[in-house]
């Protein structure tokens, strides 16, 4: 069985550096980037990921077009493909219906790497840090 998923890699620039937003179900301690299954004939992946992020109180724009990266993994008879998309966060709401189901955590890259268990997902952090979009956001904060 083949499963296709997409995740959004939300980031924001702060005075202490680039922070990434991780989510975890309240009943679990498994931190990841927000993800969704991708149907075969999907509407815009960027729009779907923006709606997912907004449902978690994270607002911004997903970089459409070229994904940040992807990886494949297999478990038993199931094969998974995960594609990551970068999202620059412009606003965060502190309350919403997501609170009873999910927790959010903003953390610097080093902490995000420690909290994410799946090694291929950790790779999205490095890809994000080396992307032109994140460099531009970091430069804009330093020069202002």
Secondary structure as UniProt FT lines:
FT   STRAND          2..14
FT   TURN            15..16
FT   STRAND          17..25
FT   TURN            26..27
FT   STRAND          31..32
FT   STRAND          35..37
FT   HELIX           45..55
FT   TURN            56..57
FT   STRAND          58..62
FT   STRAND          69..75
FT   TURN            76..77
FT   STRAND          78..92
FT   HELIX           97..100
FT   STRAND          102..108
FT   HELIX           109..115
FT   HELIX           119..129
FT   HELIX           132..143
//
